Amino acid sequence: MIEKLQSSRRTPLDANYGSCESTYVELLVYLDCDVAAVTELLGITPSFAQTEGDLSENSRGVTRKARSTYWCLSSEGKVLSKDVRHHLKWLLDQLSDKELALAQLQRRQGVAMTVNCNWWSSGSGGPTLWPEQMAMLAKLNLECTFDIYCSE
């Protein structure tokens, strides 16, 4: 049934998505406790985590002090596709059996979460999400945001 419905969609999956230069998605969990709590509860090693007050050097050699504590799971470097749907599928596959753990985290005071899609445009058009992915995001109570950058 779903295959028949997918055939009616205007935008098929395409790893070489023409209007995208680069993309990746990330689950960001902002919290006011130790990031190890997220790792333990989800049973997933983060791609990156920082604690408020940590010092880190950026790509320009400038040292900065972290203003927040967050835990991040990113598709960057793990999914080789310019189609954000491939990246989102990867992320949702990581979280598919984590509904209860995510709900426990979401009930904690001081926790905020988002799925952030980073998209670098290479021309006319933009990213596409499929209904199944939106339904899964809703099931996990996760908002989805986009940071869209235009090439010069």
MDTraj code that builds the backbone (N, CA, C; nanometers):
import mdtraj as md
import numpy as np

residues = "MET ILE GLU LYS LEU GLN SER SER ARG ARG THR PRO LEU ASP ALA ASN TYR GLY SER CYS GLU SER THR TYR VAL GLU LEU LEU VAL TYR LEU ASP CYS ASP VAL ALA ALA VAL THR GLU LEU LEU GLY ILE THR PRO SER PHE ALA GLN THR GLU GLY ASP LEU SER GLU ASN SER ARG GLY VAL THR ARG LYS ALA ARG SER THR TYR TRP CYS LEU SER SER GLU GLY LYS VAL LEU SER LYS ASP VAL ARG HIS HIS LEU LYS TRP LEU LEU ASP GLN LEU SER ASP LYS GLU LEU ALA LEU ALA GLN LEU GLN ARG ARG GLN GLY VAL ALA MET THR VAL ASN CYS ASN TRP TRP SER SER GLY SER GLY GLY PRO THR LEU TRP PRO GLU GLN MET ALA MET LEU ALA LYS LEU ASN LEU GLU CYS THR PHE ASP ILE TYR CYS SER GLU".split()
xyz = np.array([
    [0.0821, -0.1202, 0.0000],
    [0.0000, 0.0000, 0.0000],
    [0.0863, 0.1263, 0.0000],
    [0.1872, 0.1303, 0.0890],
    [0.2710, 0.2501, 0.0962],
    [0.3479, 0.2698, -0.0338],
    [0.3954, 0.1592, -0.0955],
    [0.4677, 0.1722, -0.2222],
    [0.3810, 0.2377, -0.3284],
    [0.2532, 0.2007, -0.3340],
    [0.1619, 0.2623, -0.4303],
    [0.1458, 0.4106, -0.4008],
    [0.1351, 0.4439, -0.2734],
    [0.1201, 0.5843, -0.2360],
    [0.2472, 0.6631, -0.2663],
    [0.3643, 0.6016, -0.2445],
    [0.4899, 0.6711, -0.2728],
    [0.5024, 0.7046, -0.4203],
    [0.4459, 0.6217, -0.5062],
    [0.4570, 0.6478, -0.6499],
    [0.3821, 0.7747, -0.6904],
    [0.2935, 0.8234, -0.6059],
    [0.2192, 0.9460, -0.6372],
    [0.2939, 1.0725, -0.5945],
    [0.4076, 1.0565, -0.5308],
    [0.4812, 1.1720, -0.4795],
    [0.5663, 1.2360, -0.5884],
    [0.5767, 1.3671, -0.5817],
    [0.6507, 1.4431, -0.6833],
    [0.8013, 1.4289, -0.6713],
    [0.8507, 1.4031, -0.5514],
    [0.9948, 1.4085, -0.5287],
    [1.0479, 1.2728, -0.4834],
    [1.0992, 1.1914, -0.5775],
    [1.1544, 1.0615, -0.5384],
    [1.2853, 1.0793, -0.4612],
    [1.3216, 0.9776, -0.3849],
    [1.4507, 0.9801, -0.3159],
    [1.5619, 0.9922, -0.4192],
    [1.6629, 1.0737, -0.3880],
    [1.7720, 1.0970, -0.4824],
    [1.8965, 1.1362, -0.4042],
    [1.9942, 1.0461, -0.3978],
    [2.1178, 1.0728, -0.3236],
    [2.1940, 1.1921, -0.3800],
    [2.1684, 1.2270, -0.5063],
    [2.2338, 1.3419, -0.5700],
    [2.1375, 1.4591, -0.5838],
    [2.0514, 1.4774, -0.4883],
    [1.9468, 1.5798, -0.4861],
    [1.9986, 1.7093, -0.5479],
    [1.9433, 1.7448, -0.6629],
    [1.9970, 1.8521, -0.7460],
    [2.0086, 1.9892, -0.6826],
    [1.9176, 2.0237, -0.5937],
    [1.9214, 2.1588, -0.5367],
    [1.9978, 2.1656, -0.4053],
    [2.0671, 2.0572, -0.3709],
    [2.1401, 2.0529, -0.2438],
    [2.2897, 2.0367, -0.2664],
    [2.3650, 2.1228, -0.2027],
    [2.5108, 2.1113, -0.2048],
    [2.5573, 2.0132, -0.0975],
    [2.4925, 2.0189, 0.0194],
    [2.5297, 1.9347, 0.1330],
    [2.4171, 1.9379, 0.2358],
    [2.4047, 1.8303, 0.3134],
    [2.3031, 1.8273, 0.4188],
    [2.3413, 1.7270, 0.5261],
    [2.2919, 1.7471, 0.6449],
    [2.2963, 1.6481, 0.7522],
    [2.1900, 1.6847, 0.8542],
    [2.1524, 1.5882, 0.9365],
    [2.0540, 1.6140, 1.0415],
    [2.1138, 1.5754, 1.1757],
    [2.0580, 1.6336, 1.2817],
    [2.1081, 1.6036, 1.4151],
    [1.9949, 1.6119, 1.5169],
    [2.0002, 1.5213, 1.6120],
    [1.9146, 1.5309, 1.7294],
    [1.9932, 1.6093, 1.8322],
    [1.9377, 1.7202, 1.8766],
    [2.0011, 1.8030, 1.9786],
    [1.9189, 1.7941, 2.1059],
    [1.9841, 1.7570, 2.2147],
    [1.9195, 1.7506, 2.3455],
    [1.9906, 1.8511, 2.4351],
    [1.9199, 1.9576, 2.4708],
    [1.9729, 2.0598, 2.5616],
    [1.9256, 2.0255, 2.7020],
    [2.0143, 2.0335, 2.7993],
    [1.9776, 1.9940, 2.9342],
    [2.0591, 2.0688, 3.0381],
    [2.0128, 2.0621, 3.1621],
    [2.0846, 2.1293, 3.2699],
    [2.1462, 2.0288, 3.3666],
    [2.1709, 1.9065, 3.3175],
    [2.2417, 1.8066, 3.3974],
    [2.3518, 1.7451, 3.3109],
    [2.4150, 1.6428, 3.3608],
    [2.5273, 1.5793, 3.2923],
    [2.4820, 1.5096, 3.1634],
    [2.5571, 1.5308, 3.0552],
    [2.5236, 1.4682, 2.9265],
    [2.5302, 1.3156, 2.9333],
    [2.6035, 1.2619, 3.0290],
    [2.6121, 1.1163, 3.0442],
    [2.4745, 1.0560, 3.0722],
    [2.3850, 1.1335, 3.1320],
    [2.2494, 1.0848, 3.1603],
    [2.1751, 1.0535, 3.0306],
    [2.1963, 1.1344, 2.9273],
    [2.1316, 1.1117, 2.7976],
    [2.1896, 0.9866, 2.7328],
    [2.3211, 0.9762, 2.7342],
    [2.3881, 0.8594, 2.6764],
    [2.3402, 0.7315, 2.7436],
    [2.3323, 0.7334, 2.8752],
    [2.2899, 0.6150, 2.9498],
    [2.1437, 0.5799, 2.9209],
    [2.0573, 0.6785, 2.9217],
    [1.9148, 0.6526, 2.9014],
    [1.8847, 0.6047, 2.7593],
    [1.9474, 0.6678, 2.6584],
    [1.9222, 0.6294, 2.5192],
    [2.0041, 0.5082, 2.4755],
    [2.1168, 0.4840, 2.5441],
    [2.2042, 0.3750, 2.5021],
    [2.2713, 0.4031, 2.3694],
    [2.2936, 0.5320, 2.3415],
    [2.3560, 0.5758, 2.2163],
    [2.4727, 0.6675, 2.2512],
    [2.5870, 0.6449, 2.1875],
    [2.7008, 0.7343, 2.2051],
    [2.6790, 0.8576, 2.1192],
    [2.6928, 0.9772, 2.1766],
    [2.6686, 1.0983, 2.0975],
    [2.7785, 1.1214, 1.9941],
    [2.7437, 1.1934, 1.8894],
    [2.8435, 1.2386, 1.7919],
    [2.9272, 1.3494, 1.8534],
    [2.8621, 1.4269, 1.9413],
    [2.9277, 1.5388, 2.0079],
    [2.8476, 1.5720, 2.1323],
    [2.9162, 1.6163, 2.2352],
    [2.8485, 1.6646, 2.3559],
    [2.9351, 1.7734, 2.4170],
    [2.8707, 1.8678, 2.4815],
    [2.9453, 1.9724, 2.5513],
    [2.8728, 2.0064, 2.6805],
    [2.9510, 2.0537, 2.7751],
    [2.8974, 2.0972, 2.9034],
    [2.9196, 2.2466, 2.9160],
    [2.8197, 2.3160, 2.9681],
    [2.8306, 2.4605, 2.9868],
    [2.9609, 2.4921, 3.0593],
    [3.0339, 2.5873, 3.0051],
    [3.1616, 2.6274, 3.0635],
    [3.2822, 2.5615, 2.9990],
    [3.2608, 2.4527, 2.9229],
    [3.3720, 2.3877, 2.8523],
    [3.4382, 2.4867, 2.7575],
    [3.5690, 2.4752, 2.7440],
    [3.6422, 2.5571, 2.6476],
    [3.6700, 2.4725, 2.5240],
    [3.6482, 2.5319, 2.4059],
    [3.6784, 2.4614, 2.2816],
    [3.7297, 2.5618, 2.1797],
    [3.8093, 2.5105, 2.0871],
    [3.8662, 2.5953, 1.9829],
    [3.7879, 2.5732, 1.8544],
    [3.7465, 2.6834, 1.7892],
    [3.6718, 2.6698, 1.6638],
    [3.7675, 2.6580, 1.5455],
    [3.7132, 2.6490, 1.4252],
    [3.7939, 2.6275, 1.3048],
    [3.8872, 2.7438, 1.2741],
    [3.8611, 2.8604, 1.3323],
    [3.9481, 2.9769, 1.3118],
    [4.0508, 2.9933, 1.4229],
    [4.0567, 2.8961, 1.5128],
    [4.1540, 2.9009, 1.6205],
    [4.1123, 2.9856, 1.7395],
    [3.9873, 3.0262, 1.7437],
    [3.9375, 3.1080, 1.8539],
    [3.8826, 3.0160, 1.9631],
    [3.9270, 3.0372, 2.0866],
    [3.8773, 2.9589, 2.1991],
    [3.7497, 3.0220, 2.2518],
    [3.6496, 2.9376, 2.2686],
    [3.5196, 2.9855, 2.3173],
    [3.4769, 2.9039, 2.4386],
    [3.3959, 2.9679, 2.5211],
    [3.3396, 2.9023, 2.6384],
    [3.1955, 2.8621, 2.6057],
    [3.1635, 2.7342, 2.6231],
    [3.0293, 2.6839, 2.5926],
    [2.9255, 2.7521, 2.6812],
    [2.8182, 2.8018, 2.6177],
    [2.7122, 2.8713, 2.6911],
    [2.5990, 2.7786, 2.7320],
    [2.6021, 2.6545, 2.6831],
    [2.4954, 2.5606, 2.7183],
    [2.5503, 2.4182, 2.7198],
    [2.4729, 2.3303, 2.7806],
    [2.5055, 2.1882, 2.7823],
    [2.4134, 2.1195, 2.6824],
    [2.4727, 2.0428, 2.5915],
    [2.3889, 1.9668, 2.4990],
    [2.4566, 1.8389, 2.4533],
    [2.3721, 1.7492, 2.4065],
    [2.4090, 1.6178, 2.3554],
    [2.3612, 1.6124, 2.2112],
    [2.4444, 1.5633, 2.1193],
    [2.4109, 1.5675, 1.9767],
    [2.4386, 1.4329, 1.9099],
    [2.3403, 1.3855, 1.8334],
    [2.3580, 1.2691, 1.7468],
    [2.3401, 1.3181, 1.6043],
    [2.4446, 1.3061, 1.5225],
    [2.4458, 1.3665, 1.3893],
    [2.4692, 1.2633, 1.2795],
    [2.4051, 1.2872, 1.1652],
    [2.4270, 1.2023, 1.0470],
    [2.5485, 1.2480, 0.9666],
    [2.6080, 1.3597, 1.0062],
    [2.7215, 1.4142, 0.9310],
    [2.8344, 1.3109, 0.9263],
    [2.8801, 1.2798, 0.8049],
    [2.9873, 1.1827, 0.7866],
    [2.9415, 1.0373, 0.7942],
    [2.8149, 1.0146, 0.8274],
    [2.7628, 0.8782, 0.8384],
    [2.6705, 0.8423, 0.7225],
    [2.6110, 0.9430, 0.6607],
    [2.5189, 0.9221, 0.5487],
    [2.5733, 0.9990, 0.4288],
    [2.5991, 0.9297, 0.3202],
    [2.6535, 0.9931, 0.2008],
    [2.5411, 1.0168, 0.1009],
    [2.4679, 1.1244, 0.1216],
    [2.3555, 1.1587, 0.0358],
    [2.3287, 1.3075, 0.0484],
    [2.2779, 1.3660, -0.0590],
    [2.2358, 1.5061, -0.0563],
    [2.0847, 1.5172, -0.0356],
    [2.0200, 1.4058, -0.0084],
    [1.8761, 1.4042, 0.0163],
    [1.8546, 1.3969, 0.1671],
    [1.7970, 1.5015, 0.2243],
    [1.7787, 1.5085, 0.3692],
    [1.6958, 1.3907, 0.4209],
    [1.6112, 1.3317, 0.3362],
    [1.5304, 1.2174, 0.3788],
    [1.6160, 1.0965, 0.4130],
    [1.7274, 1.0762, 0.3422],
    [1.8189, 0.9674, 0.3777],
    [1.8783, 0.9916, 0.5160],
    [1.9164, 1.1153, 0.5430],
    [1.9749, 1.1504, 0.6728],
    [1.8721, 1.1355, 0.7842],
    [1.7503, 1.1821, 0.7587],
    [1.6445, 1.1724, 0.8589],
    [1.6083, 1.0260, 0.8850],
    [1.6074, 0.9440, 0.7799],
    [1.5812, 0.8007, 0.7981],
    [1.6868, 0.7393, 0.8887],
    [1.8135, 0.7735, 0.8656],
    [1.9217, 0.7208, 0.9494],
    [1.8976, 0.7591, 1.0957],
    [1.8682, 0.8858, 1.1195],
    [1.8471, 0.9323, 1.2567],
    [1.7271, 0.8619, 1.3200],
    [1.6166, 0.8553, 1.2481],
    [1.4967, 0.7915, 1.3025],
    [1.5178, 0.6417, 1.3250],
    [1.5999, 0.5774, 1.2421],
    [1.6345, 0.4366, 1.2653],
    [1.7095, 0.4209, 1.3976],
    [1.7963, 0.5171, 1.4309],
    [1.8699, 0.5125, 1.5580],
    [1.7748, 0.5255, 1.6769],
    [1.6648, 0.5969, 1.6558],
    [1.5715, 0.6284, 1.7648],
    [1.4463, 0.5412, 1.7652],
    [1.4351, 0.4487, 1.6705],
    [1.3092, 0.3756, 1.6503],
    [1.2607, 0.3014, 1.7745],
    [1.3510, 0.2502, 1.8561],
    [1.3094, 0.1780, 1.9773],
    [1.3354, 0.2593, 2.1042],
    [1.3470, 0.3912, 2.0889],
    [1.3810, 0.4786, 2.2024],
    [1.2648, 0.5677, 2.2457],
    [1.1431, 0.5345, 2.2042],
    [1.0279, 0.6204, 2.2343],
    [1.0113, 0.6435, 2.3850],
    [1.0197, 0.5377, 2.4653],
    [1.0029, 0.5522, 2.6103],
    [1.1177, 0.6310, 2.6724],
    [1.2400, 0.6038, 2.6279],
    [1.3557, 0.6763, 2.6814],
    [1.3474, 0.8250, 2.6472],
    [1.3077, 0.8563, 2.5239],
    [1.2920, 0.9969, 2.4855],
    [1.1827, 1.0636, 2.5688],
    [1.0723, 0.9921, 2.5916],
    [0.9634, 1.0473, 2.6728],
    [1.0102, 1.0738, 2.8157],
    [1.0923, 0.9835, 2.8701],
    [1.1465, 1.0056, 3.0050],
    [1.2317, 1.1319, 3.0080],
    [1.3148, 1.1484, 2.9071],
    [1.3983, 1.2692, 2.8998],
    [1.3121, 1.3940, 2.8854],
    [1.2117, 1.3869, 2.8000],
    [1.1269, 1.5029, 2.7735],
    [1.0487, 1.5467, 2.8969],
    [1.0238, 1.4545, 2.9897],
    [0.9525, 1.4896, 3.1130],
    [1.0432, 1.5565, 3.2157],
    [1.1732, 1.5490, 3.1969],
    [1.2666, 1.6081, 3.2934],
    [1.2665, 1.7601, 3.2824],
    [1.2710, 1.8236, 3.3976],
    [1.2821, 1.9694, 3.4033],
    [1.4143, 2.0116, 3.3389],
    [1.4109, 2.1150, 3.2572],
    [1.5335, 2.1687, 3.1987],
    [1.5814, 2.0992, 3.0727],
    [1.4999, 2.0089, 3.0163],
    [1.5382, 1.9389, 2.8931],
    [1.4572, 1.9946, 2.7761],
    [1.5253, 2.0221, 2.6654],
    [1.4605, 2.0645, 2.5407],
    [1.5271, 1.9875, 2.4271],
    [1.4469, 1.9463, 2.3287],
    [1.4994, 1.8666, 2.2168],
    [1.4503, 1.9203, 2.0841],
    [1.5313, 1.8993, 1.9823],
    [1.4914, 1.9305, 1.8457],
    [1.5683, 1.8404, 1.7496],
    [1.5074, 1.8115, 1.6373],
    [1.5796, 1.7523, 1.5251],
    [1.6077, 1.8689, 1.4317],
    [1.7342, 1.8960, 1.4096],
    [1.7740, 2.0086, 1.3256],
    [1.8312, 1.9559, 1.1943],
    [1.7760, 2.0045, 1.0839],
    [1.8225, 1.9668, 0.9502],
    [1.9039, 2.0829, 0.8942],
    [2.0293, 2.0571, 0.8639],
    [2.1176, 2.1581, 0.8054],
    [2.1217, 2.1343, 0.6554],
    [2.0979, 2.2390, 0.5780],
    [2.0802, 2.2259, 0.4331],
    [2.1537, 2.3393, 0.3632],
    [2.2482, 2.3048, 0.2762],
    [2.3181, 2.4036, 0.1950],
    [2.2627, 2.3934, 0.0534],
    [2.1984, 2.4988, 0.0093],
    [2.1325, 2.5011, -0.1208],
    [2.2329, 2.5238, -0.2328],
    [2.2076, 2.4595, -0.3455],
    [2.2903, 2.4846, -0.4637],
    [2.2049, 2.5385, -0.5776],
    [2.0871, 2.5869, -0.5455],
    [2.0013, 2.6430, -0.6494],
    [1.8557, 2.6383, -0.6108],
    [1.7721, 2.6456, -0.7105],
    [1.6279, 2.6495, -0.6904],
    [1.5762, 2.5173, -0.6336],
    [1.4841, 2.5268, -0.5415],
    [1.4275, 2.4080, -0.4787],
    [1.4705, 2.3989, -0.3344],
    [1.4165, 2.3033, -0.2653],
    [1.4489, 2.2877, -0.1245],
    [1.4274, 2.1451, -0.0791],
    [1.4506, 2.1204, 0.0488],
    [1.4389, 1.9848, 0.1017],
    [1.2943, 1.9362, 0.1043],
    [1.2800, 1.8053, 0.1061],
    [1.1494, 1.7397, 0.1116],
    [1.1486, 1.6406, 0.2270],
    [1.0374, 1.6350, 0.2992],
    [1.0157, 1.5318, 0.4007],
    [0.8981, 1.4468, 0.3558],
    [0.8997, 1.3204, 0.3937],
    [0.7890, 1.2329, 0.3612],
    [0.6978, 1.2151, 0.4821],
    [0.5703, 1.1866, 0.4587],
    [0.4737, 1.1729, 0.5678],
    [0.5151, 1.0712, 0.6746],
    [0.5760, 0.9597, 0.6339],
    [0.6178, 0.8584, 0.7315],
    [0.7186, 0.9160, 0.8297],
    [0.8084, 1.0015, 0.7799],
    [0.9086, 1.0623, 0.8670],
    [0.8442, 1.1640, 0.9604],
    [0.7510, 1.2419, 0.9071],
    [0.6813, 1.3387, 0.9915],
    [0.5999, 1.2668, 1.0989],
    [0.5389, 1.1533, 1.0626],
    [0.4616, 1.0756, 1.1601],
    [0.5521, 1.0207, 1.2701],
    [0.6711, 0.9738, 1.2330],
    [0.7647, 0.9207, 1.3323],
    [0.8143, 1.0323, 1.4241],
    [0.8431, 1.1492, 1.3672],
    [0.8831, 1.2633, 1.4502],
    [0.7727, 1.2968, 1.5503],
    [0.6486, 1.2956, 1.5043],
    [0.5354, 1.3244, 1.5931],
    [0.5234, 1.2174, 1.7018],
    [0.5397, 1.0917, 1.6635],
    [0.5311, 0.9818, 1.7602],
    [0.6360, 0.9976, 1.8700],
    [0.7542, 1.0470, 1.8331],
    [0.8630, 1.0664, 1.9292],
    [0.8572, 1.2039, 1.9964],
    [0.7556, 1.2831, 1.9638],
    [0.7380, 1.4178, 2.0189],
    [0.8605, 1.5058, 1.9906],
    [0.9096, 1.4993, 1.8670],
    [1.0276, 1.5764, 1.8280],
    [0.9901, 1.6793, 1.7223],
    [1.0219, 1.8050, 1.7509],
    [1.0048, 1.9081, 1.6495],
    [1.1155, 1.8938, 1.5467],
    [1.0952, 1.9524, 1.4302],
    [1.1946, 1.9472, 1.3232],
    [1.2185, 2.0890, 1.2737],
    [1.3430, 2.1327, 1.2818],
    [1.3791, 2.2666, 1.2361],
    [1.4773, 2.2554, 1.1199],
    [1.4881, 2.3618, 1.0433],
    [1.5809, 2.3666, 0.9298],
    [1.6688, 2.4893, 0.9402],
    [1.7987, 2.4699, 0.9238],
    [1.8926, 2.5793, 0.9005],
    [1.9275, 2.5693, 0.7529],
    [1.8899, 2.6705, 0.6753],
    [1.9110, 2.6684, 0.5304],
    [2.0117, 2.7757, 0.4932],
    [2.1137, 2.7346, 0.4202],
    [2.2212, 2.8240, 0.3788],
    [2.2247, 2.8276, 0.2266],
    [2.2481, 2.9442, 0.1712],
    [2.2548, 2.9600, 0.0258],
    [2.3985, 2.9791, -0.0179],
    [2.4383, 2.9073, -0.1230],
    [2.5724, 2.9236, -0.1790],
    [2.5824, 3.0590, -0.2461],
    [2.7024, 3.1116, -0.2466],
    [2.7213, 3.2432, -0.3093],
    [2.7720, 3.2296, -0.4493],
])
top = md.Topology()
chain = top.add_chain()
for i, resn in enumerate(residues, 1):
    res = top.add_residue(resn, chain, resSeq=i)
    for name in ("N", "CA", "C"):
        top.add_atom(name, md.element.get_by_symbol(name[0]), res)
traj = md.Trajectory(xyz[None], top)
